[in-house]
Every structure is written in structure tokens, then in C-alpha cells.
Amino acid sequence: MNREMSRLPLLAVIALAILNTLGCTDTDRASLAALGNAHHVVCYSGEKVIYEGDSTGRVQSPKESDGWQFEDAKTRLLTEVSGNCVITVLP
């Protein structure tokens, strides 16, 4: 087998990895950058704010839930919210 032919699979893998990285959307990159960062969470019932606070880190949505879980930065308690919530990454 030719030496150049043996490098072909390696070059194909490298090319696919580069294309996969270039194919990430802004949302994908922002999501990865937000992992572990503190978040600001505001939840509404109609137009009324029913919860507003910050997390100490990651905000997650468990598979068995329709809401969000995080550690509240002020109370240091596990907090679970659901409904119409806006979650943003703190700088």
C-alpha cells in the first residue's frame, strides 16, 4: 500500500473535525461557553414576576421535569422553577 494512501483516512478525519467545528452555530458556541457560569433567572406568571434571582453556577433542566434547577446564590438552596422564565448568563 502506498504511504500517501495510508494517510488518507487520517486526513479525512481531520477534515471532518474542522468542518464540524466550523458548522457550530452561535447558539452552540454560546451554550458551551455558558457551562458552569452564574445565571440570572426571572420567572413570570402573566406579567407578574414570581421569581427573580441568580444561580451560583449551572442552570439545568432535568429530563423528568418541565422546569429548571439551580443553586440560588442568595439562599444557597436548591431552587426549582418552571413556567415562563428568562435565563441569561451573568458576565
Secondary structure, 3 states (H helix, E strand, C coil): CCHHHHHHHHHHHHHHHHHHHHCCCHHHHHHHHHCCCCEEEEEEECCEEEEEEEECCCCECCCCCCCEEEEECCCCCEEEECCEEEEEECC
